[in-house]
């Protein structure tokens, strides 16, 4: 009897462990950067024990703006608003080259409005559907790579296009026109480079897109667009962020609770961890001295290179503690979004999406990804260095 009971008990324990493993491992793989950020924050907490100064680490406005934008975008995505617009644009074109350009431009523009990671989550599946249904899977890797570059570089023009932009825009209180003036030259060059690459690497082949159009619910669409406008006004300091933080969740709680559940909370938590990490690092004398010297050589290049190792968002948060050259820092953490797979969190989203559809081609994808991204990185840095001479 005891042996039987022990076996039964052991089976339940093993089953429980397997279930936990089945939940924890996928979550960990999906949120590697958040976990690393949490570990980095934890380590620095032993070096700089928690005290009252920790409260000054957090930028509540940045976190609130991110939450508001992400929540509204999730609601719009649930009614297939972005998918409907993108599909309609693609249906206008009749060949592969024009369709891929449309996908890339949609992602480019989308990143300016709904942030780079959300643009990729919205439009990468569309790229897959269009190419798969038309038998043009051979362009899948190239299209995904260009969409990824478009998302990272397209978002540079607006304060809310990239998370690091929102942070620096808020921290240094940058004027709206000045912000866009700083980012306009690399933005225009990025558009030209992306267009040129697509014209060179995608042939003009006949393409046909099938499927019914999506009917959008008019009431929900109107309310969500109004909330989206509210979120944008908050980002541009037109309305206090506290209003959006109260109003948007209340409206969505009644109209679409799923949107609140689908918000990228790991991204918000990643910001919290990096706020702790960067705040603690800034209080370590040796680190402060090293980073200040590194940035004095060239803020733009130093921050762009930093992104290749610790990603653009933590680079912006950490390096902003050691420099007042917000122009160089802003340029560097945006240009630095291309390069390695970890230079931007959005790049990991693209890799995950591609591997899901074509796991056998992952190695080839990473090779092509690296060639294009480092090419863009070198050209953009070189261009901005030359521009500063005039």
C-alpha positions in Angstrom: 0.0 0.0 0.0 2.8 2.4 0.9 4.7 1.6 -2.3 1.6 2.2 -4.4 0.9 5.5 -2.6 4.5 6.6 -3.0 4.3 5.8 -6.7 1.1 7.7 -7.1 2.5 10.7 -5.1 5.7 10.6 -7.2 3.8 10.5 -10.4 1.8 13.6 -9.4 5.0 15.4 -8.4 6.7 14.6 -11.7 3.5 15.6 -13.6 3.5 18.9 -11.7 7.1 19.5 -12.5 6.6 18.8 -16.2 3.7 21.2 -16.3 5.7 23.9 -14.6 8.5 23.2 -17.1 6.1 23.4 -20.0 5.0 26.9 -18.9 8.3 28.3 -17.5 10.6 27.3 -20.4 8.5 28.8 -23.2 8.1 32.0 -21.2 11.8 32.2 -20.5 12.7 31.6 -24.2 10.3 34.3 -25.2 11.5 36.8 -22.6 15.3 36.2 -22.5 16.1 40.0 -22.4 13.7 40.6 -19.5 15.3 37.7 -17.5 18.8 39.0 -18.2 17.8 42.5 -17.2 16.3 41.2 -14.0 19.5 39.3 -13.2 21.6 42.4 -13.9 19.4 44.5 -11.7 19.6 41.9 -8.9 23.4 41.7 -9.1 23.7 45.5 -8.8 21.4 45.5 -5.8 24.1 43.6 -3.9 26.6 46.3 -4.9 24.3 49.2 -4.2 21.8 48.1 -1.5 18.2 49.3 -1.9 17.6 52.7 -0.3 15.4 55.8 -0.8 17.4 56.9 -3.9 15.9 53.9 -5.8 12.7 55.8 -6.1 14.4 58.4 -8.3 15.4 55.7 -10.8 12.0 55.2 -12.3 10.6 57.4 -15.1 6.8 57.0 -14.4 5.8 59.0 -17.4 7.8 56.8 -19.8 6.3 53.6 -18.3 2.8 55.1 -18.4 3.1 56.3 -22.0 4.4 52.9 -23.1 1.5 51.1 -21.3 -1.1 53.4 -22.8 0.2 53.1 -26.4 0.6 49.3 -26.1 -2.9 48.8 -24.7 -4.6 50.8 -27.4 -2.6 49.1 -30.1 -3.6 45.7 -28.8 -7.3 46.8 -29.0 -6.9 48.0 -32.6 -5.0 44.8 -33.4 -7.9 42.7 -31.9 -10.3 44.1 -34.4 -7.7 43.6 -37.2 -7.4 47.3 -37.9 -3.8 47.2 -38.9 -4.1 44.0 -40.8 -7.1 45.4 -42.8 -5.2 48.5 -43.8 -2.0 46.6 -44.7 -3.9 44.0 -46.7 -5.8 46.6 -48.6 -2.6 48.4 -49.6 -0.9 45.1 -50.7 -4.0 44.2 -52.8 -3.4 47.3 -54.9 -0.1 46.0 -56.2 0.2 43.2 -58.8 3.9 42.1 -58.6 6.3 40.7 -56.0 8.6 43.7 -55.9 5.8 46.2 -55.4 4.2 44.0 -52.7 7.4 43.5 -50.8 8.0 47.3 -51.0 4.5 47.8 -49.6 5.1 45.4 -46.7 8.3 47.1 -45.9 6.9 50.6 -46.1 3.9 49.6 -44.0 6.2 48.3 -41.3 8.3 51.5 -41.7 5.4 53.8 -41.3 3.8 51.6 -38.6 6.9 51.8 -36.4 6.6 55.6 -36.4 3.0 55.3 -35.1 2.8 52.2 -33.0 6.4 51.5 -32.0 8.9 49.1 -33.7 8.1 45.9 -31.8 4.3 46.3 -32.2 4.8 47.1 -35.9 6.6 43.8 -36.4 4.1 41.8 -34.4 1.4 43.2 -36.6 3.0 43.1 -40.1 5.4 40.2 -40.0 2.4 37.7 -40.1 1.0 39.6 -43.0 4.3 39.3 -44.9 4.3 35.6 -44.3 0.7 35.2 -45.5 1.2 37.2 -48.7 4.4 35.4 -49.7 3.1 31.9 -48.8 -0.3 32.3 -50.5 1.4 33.5 -53.7 4.1 30.9 -53.7 6.9 33.5 -53.2 8.5 32.0 -50.0 11.9 32.4 -51.5 11.7 36.1 -50.6 10.7 35.3 -47.0 14.1 35.8 -45.3 14.8 39.0 -47.2 11.3 40.5 -46.6 11.5 39.7 -42.8 15.0 41.3 -42.6 13.9 44.4 -44.4 10.8 44.7 -42.3 13.0 44.3 -39.2 15.4 47.1 -40.4 12.4 49.2 -41.3 10.8 48.8 -37.9 14.1 49.7 -36.1 15.0 52.7 -38.3 11.5 53.9 -39.2 10.7 54.5 -35.6 13.7 56.8 -35.2 11.8 59.9 -36.5 9.1 60.1 -33.7 9.5 60.2 -29.9 7.2 57.2 -29.6 8.5 55.2 -32.5 11.1 53.4 -30.4 11.1 52.8 -26.6 14.5 54.4 -26.2 13.2 57.5 -28.0 10.4 57.9 -25.6 12.8 57.6 -22.7 15.3 60.2 -24.0 12.6 62.5 -25.2 11.2 62.6 -21.7 14.5 62.6 -19.8 16.1 65.5 -21.7 12.8 67.3 -22.4 13.6 67.6 -26.1 11.5 69.9 -28.2 9.4 68.1 -30.8 10.8 69.9 -33.9 14.3 69.6 -32.6 13.8 65.9 -32.1 12.7 65.4 -35.6 15.4 67.7 -37.0 18.1 65.6 -35.3 16.7 62.3 -36.7 15.6 63.4 -40.2 19.0 62.9 -42.0 19.5 59.3 -41.0 15.8 58.6 -41.4 15.9 59.8 -45.1 19.0 57.8 -45.8 17.4 54.7 -44.2 14.4 55.1 -46.6 16.7 55.3 -49.6 18.8 52.3 -48.5 15.8 50.1 -47.8 14.2 51.0 -51.1 17.4 50.4 -53.1 17.9 47.0 -51.5 14.4 45.9 -52.3 14.7 47.1 -55.9 17.9 45.1 -56.3 17.1 41.9 -54.5 13.4 41.4 -55.4 12.4 40.6 -59.0 9.3 42.1 -60.6 7.2 38.9 -60.8 3.4 38.6 -61.2 1.5 38.1 -57.9 -2.1 37.6 -56.9 -3.6 38.0 -53.5 -6.9 36.2 -52.6 -9.2 36.5 -49.7 -12.2 38.5 -48.5 -11.9 42.0 -47.0 -12.4 42.5 -43.3 -15.3 44.4 -42.0 -14.3 46.6 -39.1 -16.8 47.3 -36.2 -17.5 51.1 -36.5 -18.2 51.9 -32.9 -15.1 50.1 -31.5 -13.0 51.5 -34.3 -14.0 55.1 -33.5 -13.5 54.6 -29.7 -10.1 52.9 -30.2 -8.9 55.6 -32.6 -9.9 58.3 -30.1 -8.0 56.5 -27.4 -5.0 56.2 -29.7 -5.1 59.9 -30.3 -5.3 60.4 -26.6 -2.2 58.2 -26.1 -0.3 60.2 -28.8 -1.3 63.5 -27.2 0.1 62.2 -23.9 3.4 61.3 -25.5 3.6 64.8 -27.0 2.9 66.3 -23.5 -0.4 67.7 -24.6 -2.3 65.9 -21.8 -1.1 64.8 -18.4 -0.2 61.1 -18.5 -2.2 60.4 -15.4 -5.4 61.0 -17.4 -4.6 58.4 -19.9 -3.4 56.0 -17.3 -6.9 56.1 -15.7 -9.1 56.6 -18.8 -7.6 54.1 -21.2 -7.7 51.0 -18.9 -11.3 51.9 -17.8 -12.6 52.1 -21.4 -10.8 48.9 -22.5 -12.0 47.1 -19.4 -15.6 47.5 -20.7 -14.9 47.2 -24.4 -12.0 44.8 -24.8 -10.5 43.2 -21.7 -8.3 41.0 -23.9 -6.4 44.1 -25.0 -5.3 44.7 -21.4 -4.3 41.1 -21.0 -2.2 41.2 -24.3 -0.2 44.2 -23.3 3.5 43.4 -23.5 4.1 43.5 -19.7 7.5 41.8 -20.0 8.6 44.8 -22.0 7.4 47.2 -19.2 9.1 45.0 -16.6 12.3 45.0 -18.7 12.3 48.8 -18.5 11.8 48.6 -14.7 14.8 46.3 -14.4 17.0 48.4 -16.6 16.0 51.5 -14.6 17.3 49.8 -11.5 20.4 48.5 -13.3 21.4 51.8 -14.8 20.6 53.8 -11.6 22.8 51.5 -9.6 25.6 51.5 -12.2 25.6 55.3 -12.2 26.3 55.2 -8.4 29.4 53.0 -8.9 32.4 55.3 -9.1 34.6 53.1 -11.3 31.8 52.5 -13.8 30.9 56.2 -14.0 34.5 57.1 -14.7 34.9 54.5 -17.4 31.6 55.4 -19.2 32.3 59.1 -19.1 35.6 58.6 -20.7 34.1 56.3 -23.3 31.4 58.8 -24.2 33.8 61.8 -24.4 35.6 60.1 -27.4 32.4 60.2 -29.5 28.9 59.9 -28.0 27.2 58.8 -31.2 29.7 56.0 -32.1 30.1 54.9 -28.4 26.3 54.5 -27.9 25.9 52.8 -31.3 28.6 50.2 -30.4 27.1 49.8 -26.9 23.8 48.8 -28.5 25.5 45.8 -30.2 26.3 44.4 -26.8 23.5 45.4 -24.4 20.7 46.5 -26.9 19.5 50.0 -27.6 17.0 50.5 -24.8 19.4 49.6 -21.9 22.1 51.6 -23.7 19.9 54.7 -23.8 18.9 54.3 -20.1 22.4 53.6 -18.9 24.5 56.0 -21.0 22.0 58.9 -20.3 23.3 58.9 -16.8 26.8 59.9 -18.0 26.4 62.4 -20.8 24.5 65.6 -21.6 25.0 65.2 -25.4 21.5 64.0 -26.0 21.9 64.6 -29.8 24.8 62.2 -30.1 23.1 59.7 -27.8 19.8 59.9 -29.6 21.5 59.3 -33.0 23.6 56.5 -31.6 20.9 54.4 -29.9 18.7 54.6 -33.0 21.4 53.9 -35.6 22.7 51.2 -33.3 19.3 49.4 -33.5 20.7 47.6 -36.6 23.7 45.3 -36.3 23.6 42.2 -34.0 20.5 40.2 -33.1 20.5 41.8 -29.7 21.0 45.4 -30.8 17.3 45.8 -30.6 14.6 43.8 -28.8 12.5 43.9 -32.0 15.1 41.8 -33.9 14.5 38.9 -31.6 10.8 39.2 -32.4 11.6 38.8 -36.1 13.9 35.9 -35.6 11.3 34.1 -33.5 8.6 34.7 -36.2 10.9 33.4 -39.0 12.0 30.4 -37.1 8.4 29.5 -36.4 7.7 29.2 -40.1 11.0 28.0 -41.4 13.1 26.4 -38.5 15.5 24.7 -41.0 16.5 28.1 -42.5 17.3 29.8 -39.3 21.1 29.7 -39.8 20.8 31.1 -43.3 18.5 33.8 -42.0 21.0 34.8 -39.3 23.8 35.1 -41.9 21.8 37.3 -44.2 20.5 39.3 -41.3 24.0 40.0 -40.1 25.2 41.0 -43.6 22.4 43.5 -44.2 22.3 44.9 -40.7 26.1 45.5 -40.4 26.0 47.0 -43.8 23.3 49.5 -42.8 25.1 50.2 -39.5 28.4 51.1 -41.3 26.8 53.3 -43.9 24.7 55.2 -41.4 27.5 55.8 -39.0 29.8 56.9 -41.9 27.1 59.2 -43.3 26.5 60.9 -40.0 30.3 61.4 -39.3 30.7 63.0 -42.8 27.6 65.2 -42.2 29.1 66.5 -39.0 32.1 67.9 -40.9 29.9 70.4 -42.8 
